[in-house]
Amino acid sequence: MNDLSNAVLGDNHCCNFKPIPTLSPYILLSLFFLGLTVSLFILVEVHNAAFFVSLLLLSVLVLAFIVWNNHNWRTKGAIFFFLGSFPDSDLRVAQEGQLVKITGLATCGSVSLESSYEKATRCIYASTLLHEYRGLGLRPKNASNLCFRWNLTYCERFSTDFYITDQRSGIRVAVKAGSGCKVLPLILESEIVNTTGHCRILSPHLRKWLTDRDLSAEPRLLRLEEGYVQEGSVVTVIGMLHKSNDVLMIIQPPEVISTRCLWHKLLLPVDIDGLVIGVSKMTHPVSIQESVIQ
């Protein structure tokens, strides 16, 4: 079993490098002020606004490009596009050490997982995220307000070794997603608990779940999300093919994978370090509405 929880709490993006370097906004901001100074000088002295208008239009385009790339980095949009555009591999002709993409039905190995809150069994991957509102001692009346800040305060995320039967060739392959392997799960959690401002009472199941993990069961704004992949789900895996004693395995690539520039999406390259696991169809946990009064 592979514990991925610390990676989520430390960095909730699972990609090694941002598409926009940290210093780039500061450099662009300096250039903007320099260009603004020059354009205003030309506007005042020459009475020509063309340079000033061009600077504003260019600045808007650059800002939109930066925001777009950062948004897709946070939501893993570039990696989802990469997963969809990467061609399926033919295991019958694939070579040792080749980067492959396999899609097929997943089955559990010697160890299976159980989701933390919903208690879904026979899972190859399970993730439970607890978000808590924190906001300068204020209690909001409407949790959908954009001014609220939700922080990830607790996480359970695990993966384990499993098998996948390739849809194209029918070949069964072992996927090494267990202990010691870096895994990038492209699996979205579903919201199953969302507290609001109408009642202080939390359900007994939620209170027990919190106390079992030494978390406060006091009424407050909480959002609990859970995602899992059960046996029989259609799974897509990208990793390196390894052959050992006529047994095919997909393991973590030894080097980072680059999505490269996706110009048709206006996306800069993102580096991925680890085995990529996605799903075509996933069981969505049933949503449960909880409430909390101020």
C-alpha positions in Angstrom: 0.0 0.0 0.0 1.3 3.4 -1.0 0.5 6.4 1.3 0.2 9.5 -0.9 -1.3 11.7 1.8 1.8 13.8 2.7 2.3 14.7 -1.0 -1.2 16.1 -1.1 -0.9 18.2 2.1 2.6 19.4 1.0 1.6 20.3 -2.6 -1.9 19.8 -3.8 -0.9 19.8 -7.5 1.1 16.7 -7.8 3.2 18.1 -10.6 6.9 19.0 -10.1 7.2 22.3 -11.9 4.9 25.2 -12.5 4.5 26.1 -16.2 5.2 29.8 -15.3 8.5 30.3 -13.4 8.1 32.2 -10.1 10.2 35.1 -11.2 8.4 35.6 -14.5 5.5 37.8 -13.1 8.0 40.1 -11.4 10.1 40.5 -14.6 6.9 41.1 -16.7 5.6 43.6 -14.1 8.9 45.5 -14.3 8.7 45.5 -18.1 5.1 46.7 -17.9 6.0 49.7 -15.8 8.9 50.5 -18.0 6.7 50.4 -21.1 3.9 52.3 -19.3 6.4 55.1 -18.5 7.6 55.3 -22.1 4.1 55.1 -23.6 2.8 57.9 -21.3 5.8 60.0 -22.2 5.0 59.5 -25.9 1.3 60.2 -25.3 2.1 63.5 -23.5 4.9 64.8 -25.8 3.9 63.4 -29.2 0.1 63.1 -28.6 0.1 59.6 -30.0 -1.8 57.0 -28.1 -1.0 54.1 -30.4 1.9 52.8 -28.2 -0.1 53.2 -25.0 -3.1 51.3 -26.4 -0.9 48.6 -27.8 0.8 48.2 -24.5 -2.5 47.7 -22.7 -3.8 45.2 -25.2 -0.5 43.2 -25.0 -0.6 43.3 -21.2 -4.1 41.9 -21.1 -3.2 39.1 -23.5 -0.1 38.2 -21.5 -2.0 38.3 -18.2 -4.7 36.1 -19.6 -2.1 33.6 -20.8 -0.5 33.5 -17.4 -3.8 33.1 -15.6 -4.9 30.4 -18.0 -1.8 28.3 -17.6 -1.8 28.7 -13.8 -5.5 27.7 -13.6 -4.8 24.5 -15.7 -1.8 23.7 -13.6 -3.9 23.9 -10.4 -6.7 21.8 -11.9 -4.3 19.4 -13.7 -6.0 20.5 -17.0 -2.8 20.2 -19.0 -2.2 16.7 -17.7 -5.8 15.7 -18.6 -5.3 17.0 -22.1 -2.0 15.1 -22.3 -3.6 11.9 -21.1 -6.3 12.2 -23.7 -3.9 13.0 -26.6 -1.4 10.3 -25.7 -2.0 7.3 -28.1 -2.9 3.9 -26.7 -0.1 1.4 -26.9 -0.1 -2.1 -28.4 1.4 -4.4 -25.8 2.0 -7.1 -28.4 4.7 -5.0 -30.0 5.8 -2.7 -27.1 9.4 -2.9 -26.1 11.1 -3.1 -22.7 11.5 0.4 -21.2 8.9 2.0 -23.5 6.5 4.6 -22.2 3.1 3.1 -22.7 -0.5 4.0 -22.2 -2.9 1.2 -21.3 -6.7 1.3 -20.9 -8.7 -1.6 -19.5 -10.5 -3.2 -16.5 -8.7 -3.0 -13.2 -8.6 -5.9 -10.7 -7.2 -6.0 -7.2 -3.9 -7.6 -6.4 -3.0 -9.2 -3.1 -3.9 -6.0 -1.2 -7.1 -4.0 -1.8 -8.2 -0.8 -0.2 -11.3 0.5 1.5 -12.5 4.1 1.2 -12.3 6.0 4.5 -15.8 7.5 4.8 -18.1 5.6 2.4 -16.4 2.3 3.2 -16.3 1.2 -0.4 -14.4 -2.1 -0.7 -12.1 -3.7 -3.2 -10.5 -0.4 -4.3 -7.2 0.1 -6.0 -7.2 3.8 -5.1 -8.9 5.7 -2.4 -8.8 9.4 -1.4 -10.6 11.4 1.3 -10.1 15.1 1.7 -11.4 17.3 4.5 -11.6 21.1 3.9 -12.3 23.5 6.6 -13.3 27.2 6.4 -10.9 29.6 8.1 -11.5 33.3 7.9 -10.4 35.8 10.5 -12.9 34.6 13.2 -15.9 35.4 11.0 -18.7 33.0 10.4 -20.2 33.4 6.9 -23.9 32.9 6.2 -23.4 31.5 2.7 -20.7 29.0 2.1 -20.8 29.6 -1.6 -19.5 33.1 -1.2 -16.2 33.6 -3.2 -14.7 35.5 -0.3 -14.5 32.4 1.8 -11.3 30.5 2.1 -11.3 26.7 2.3 -8.1 25.0 3.4 -7.2 21.4 3.1 -6.8 20.3 6.8 -6.8 16.5 6.5 -6.1 14.0 3.8 -6.1 10.2 3.4 -4.9 9.0 -0.1 -3.6 5.6 -0.9 -2.9 3.5 -3.9 -1.8 -0.2 -4.2 -0.5 -2.6 -6.8 -3.2 -3.9 -9.1 -3.8 -5.6 -12.5 -5.2 -4.2 -15.7 -6.5 -6.1 -18.7 -5.6 -4.3 -21.9 -8.7 -3.6 -24.0 -6.8 -3.8 -27.3 -4.8 -7.0 -26.8 -6.5 -8.7 -23.8 -3.1 -9.0 -22.1 -3.2 -8.8 -18.3 -0.5 -6.5 -16.9 0.6 -5.8 -13.3 0.7 -2.1 -12.4 3.2 -1.3 -9.6 1.4 1.6 -7.8 2.2 0.3 -4.3 4.8 1.3 -1.7 7.7 3.4 -2.9 6.1 4.4 -6.2 5.3 8.0 -7.1 1.7 8.2 -8.4 -0.2 11.0 -10.1 -3.9 10.2 -9.7 -6.1 12.0 -12.2 -9.2 11.1 -10.2 -11.6 13.8 -9.0 -13.1 13.5 -5.5 -16.9 13.9 -5.1 -18.3 16.1 -2.4 -20.2 13.9 0.0 -20.5 16.2 3.1 -21.0 20.0 3.0 -21.9 21.8 6.2 -23.9 25.0 6.0 -25.1 27.6 8.5 -28.5 26.2 9.5 -27.9 23.6 12.2 -25.2 22.9 14.7 -25.7 19.1 14.8 -23.3 16.9 12.8 -24.4 13.4 11.9 -23.2 10.6 14.2 -21.3 9.1 11.3 -19.4 12.3 10.6 -18.7 12.9 14.3 -17.3 9.4 14.7 -15.2 9.7 11.6 -13.7 12.9 13.0 -13.1 11.6 16.5 -11.5 8.4 15.2 -8.9 10.6 13.5 -8.3 12.9 16.5 -10.0 15.7 14.7 -12.3 18.2 16.4 -16.0 17.3 16.1 -17.1 20.9 17.0 -19.7 22.4 14.6 -18.0 24.4 11.9 -18.0 24.8 8.2 -16.6 21.6 6.7 -16.4 20.0 3.2 -15.6 16.4 2.9 -14.7 14.9 -0.5 -14.0 11.3 -1.4 -12.9 9.5 -4.6 -12.1 5.9 -5.2 -11.6 3.4 -8.0 -13.1 0.0 -7.3 -12.3 -3.3 -9.0 -14.0 -3.5 -12.4 -13.5 0.2 -13.2 -12.1 1.2 -16.6 -8.6 2.6 -15.8 -6.0 4.3 -17.9 -2.3 4.1 -16.9 0.7 5.8 -18.3 4.1 4.4 -17.2 7.1 2.4 -18.3 6.8 -1.1 -19.5 9.0 -3.7 -17.7 9.2 -7.4 -18.5 10.4 -9.9 -15.8 10.2 -13.6 -16.3 7.5 -13.2 -19.1 5.4 -11.1 -16.7 4.5 -7.6 -18.0 4.5 -4.8 -15.5 3.9 -1.1 -15.7 6.2 0.8 -13.4 7.0 4.4 -12.6 9.1 6.0 -15.3 12.7 6.7 -14.2 12.6 10.3 -15.6 10.0 13.0 -15.5 7.4 13.1 -18.3 6.8 16.4 -20.1 3.4 17.2 -21.5 5.2 19.5 -24.0 3.6 22.6 -25.3 0.0 22.2 -26.2 -0.3 25.2 -28.5 -3.9 24.4 -29.6 -4.8 24.8 -25.9 -2.3 27.7 -25.3 -0.7 25.6 -22.6 3.0 25.5 -21.6 4.7 22.2 -20.8 4.2 20.6 -17.4 6.6 18.0 -16.0 5.1 14.9 -14.4 7.1 12.8 -12.0 5.5 9.4 -11.4 3.0 6.9 -12.7 -0.2 8.4 -14.1 -3.5 6.8 -13.3 -6.8 8.0 -14.6 -10.3 6.6 -15.0 -12.9 6.5 -17.8 -15.7 5.7 -15.4 -15.7 6.0 -11.7 -18.2 5.3 -9.0 -19.3 8.6 -7.5 -20.1 8.6 -3.7 -23.6 9.6 -2.7 -23.8 13.3 -1.7 -24.8 14.0 1.9 -25.8 17.5 3.1 -24.9 18.4 6.7 -25.4 21.8 8.4 -23.8 24.0 11.0 -25.4 27.2 12.5 -23.3 30.2 13.3 
